[in-house]
Amino acid sequence: MFRGSAREAALTFPRTSNSSVALALATLGLDRVEVVVVADPDATSTRHVVEWESPLGRYELTFENAIDPASSGRTSSITAWSVIEVLAALPLGIGPGAVVLGPPYRS
């Protein structure tokens, strides 16, 4: 239903483009990362496929998460847990944009 840059995806789908925008900001930029959005009303999970090529090879990563039933299909269940982890890490000096993969670091 959509093919364009990460910037265009964010402007067209501001509530659901967080993954593509984060990937674009971490790599080639908002205007050089291509985003393809596929809508499936029968989907039971959100699915993100990241593909890239380099002189060394071709790569593909797939992430699939359960849809949060309270979101009317707009986000995955893991999103709330990610937000909680970042909020818990803020007092430790970890700021916005952090990726927390486990319990907050304790010194």
Residue pairs with C-beta under 8 A, 6 or more apart in sequence:
1 37
1 38
1 39
2 8
2 9
2 12
2 13
2 35
2 36
2 37
3 34
3 35
3 36
3 37
4 12
4 34
4 35
5 24
5 30
5 31
5 32
5 33
5 34
5 35
6 17
6 20
6 21
6 23
6 24
6 29
6 30
6 31
6 33
6 34
6 35
7 24
7 30
7 31
8 35
9 17
9 20
9 21
9 35
9 37
10 17
10 20
10 21
10 30
13 37
15 74
16 74
16 75
17 35
19 48
20 33
20 35
21 30
23 33
23 50
24 30
24 32
24 33
27 33
43 67
43 73
44 66
44 67
45 64
45 65
45 66
45 67
45 76
46 64
46 65
46 67
46 75
46 76
47 62
47 63
47 64
48 62
48 63
48 64
49 60
49 61
49 62
49 63
50 60
50 61
50 62
50 63
51 58
51 59
51 60
52 58
52 59
53 59
65 76
65 77
65 78
66 76
66 77
66 78
67 73
67 75
67 76
67 77
68 74
68 75
68 76
68 77
68 79
68 80
82 100
85 100
85 104
86 94
86 96
86 98
86 100
88 100
88 104
89 98
89 100
89 104
89 105
92 104
92 105
92 106
92 107
94 100
94 104
94 105
